[in-house]
Amino acid sequence: MRFQVNRDVFSEAVSFVVKLLPQRNPQPILAGVLIEASDAGLTLSAFDYEASARTTIEATVDSPGTILVHGRLLSEIASRLPNAPIEIAVGDDGGITLTCGSARFTLAAMPVEEYPSIPEVSGSTGVVPAEEFGTAIAQVAFAASRDDVTPVLTGVQLEVSGTTLSLVATDRYRVSLRDVPWDGDTAEQTALVPARTLTEVGKTFAHAGNIEIAFSGSGDREIIAFTAGNKTVTSLLIKGNFPPVRRLFPEQTEHYAVANTGELIEAIRRVALVLDRSAPLRFTFDAESVTMDASGSEQARASESVDAHLSGGDDVTLGLNPQYLLEALGAVKSEFVRVTFTSSDNANKLSPVLVTSQTSVDQAGLDSFKYLLQPNLLLR
């Protein structure tokens, strides 16, 4: 096996396929990157039984073949090579030699025959705009749980309905929702995708034009594939029933406050400095401002107000997790933010607040982003 390839193209391809590999893999064979050289070019793949990444790049192939090399080591080497073409060859002893300019590396080959078969997904089920989809992932995935005790909460639920693809995530304390346009041959479809994998898809494909999404498999091996250009990422779906969180979003939104997003973010960051890690921040919304009060240790207290406009109801005082609210405000892609105060049939239960984008003080945002946050009890 012998081929020559552009250094930058090869380095970018290796970096792409190793991103989804876990830092610590219980099976050493899964730390490898599979490189297949043929007349069609060079195909690089990585797979850990749950997620896979594959890309095909142009290369001059003198002798076709397949090798398996430690992925992260190859990525680090490729990113530091001099500005010259790369040549990779397999010797008679099975050793792999990488040459670039005056740099020369000898790498150990991993056993190709022990590497698992990478999932194949045929056909495209639908297409979404890459930039909108990437933004939607960033607005939703952070709300997924990081606790593996409840696997269904560690994923983002994708829901196809007509011409809309919805992304939903929750960790029980908050819910994040965003819709994007869907152009596909299926009218109804759901898929629960690991948030970590989906986040990498959003980062990698955000500027790719369009992303093709395909659903495949059945039973315990249902997978989803995301393809853009010469790159494909597949993911095993999480099994289980995602909670019906859509019904938690209110229909009536007359009682709300509007504030400048950036000003509110900076004020929360400052005031929250004196809070204990798990303590809520007190918010008081009145006709002209929102005031934040933090009672930290005996040595420190803090308060700050920013301009706000309250509509449709009386003043409101409640406690919110500052980090959860900051993450929501970071996901709002607008100059202003609306905080809506919902009502509940249960008088003994605090009602969640709804965070949405706001184009100006008087005009609601144009996107479909919604974030529902459960308040905390305030102790006096």
Buried (B, 14 or more C-beta within 10 A) or exposed (E): BBBBBBBEBBBBBBBBBBBBBEEEBEEEEBBBBBBBBBEEBBBBBBBBEBBBBBBBBEBBBEEEBBBBBBBBBBBBBBEEBEEEBBBBBBEEEEEBBBBBEEEEBEBEBBEBEEBEEBBEBEEBBBBBBBBBBBBBBBBBBBBBBEEEEEBBBBBBBBBBEEEEBBBBBBBEBBBBBBBBEBEBEEEEBBBBBBBBBBBBBBEBBBEBEBBBBBBBBEEEEBBBBBBBEBBBBBBBBBEEEBBEBEEBBBEEBEBBBBBBBEBBBEBBEBBBEBBEEEBBBBBBBBEEBBBBBBBBEEEEEBBBBBEBBBBEEEEBEBBBBBBBBBBBBEBBBBBBBBBBBBEEEEEEEBBBBBBBBBEEBEEBBEBBBBBBBBBBEBEE
